[in-house]
Amino acid sequence: MAAESRMRLASLSQRERQVLDGLVADKPNKVIAHDLGISPRTVEIFRARVMRKMGARGIAELTRMSIAARFAGAPRSGSGQR
């Protein structure tokens, strides 16, 4: 799941990733819109695109996918590297 989520995350545009970050941070559309300097309706459009591209059915699934994708490439503790 992590590798597939990572590939899907890589397919997002910069703006879609910014909206995703806001969604994962549990911010309302209006707050995301204000932070990015765009309208709430534009956030709704990007949110729908992100959900479709990531293949998520809801925000909880989207959050899990996002976390899995972002930690998939992180070095694991105890890997012997110092």
C-alpha positions, 0 to 999 in steps of 0.5 A, spaced: 500 500 500 505 504 501 509 504 494 502 505 491 500 511 495 507 514 494 506 513 486 499 516 487 502 522 491 507 523 486 502 524 481 499 530 484 500 537 482 504 542 487 497 545 489 494 539 490 499 537 495 498 543 498 490 542 499 492 535 501 496 537 507 491 542 509 486 536 509 491 531 513 492 537 518 484 537 519 483 544 516 476 546 513 476 548 506 475 556 508 482 555 512 485 552 506 483 557 501 485 563 506 492 560 507 493 558 499 490 565 497 484 561 493 477 561 494 473 555 498 470 553 491 477 552 488 479 548 494 473 543 493 475 542 486 482 541 488 479 536 494 475 532 489 481 531 484 486 529 490 481 524 492 480 521 485 487 521 484 489 518 490 483 513 490 481 515 497 473 514 499 474 519 505 478 523 508 480 518 513 483 513 508 486 519 504 490 521 511 492 514 512 494 513 504 498 520 505 502 518 512 504 511 509 506 514 502 510 519 506 513 514 511 515 509 505 521 512 503 524 514 510 529 510 513 527 505 519 530 506 526 534 500 528 537 499 520 544 499 523 546 506 520 549 511 525 
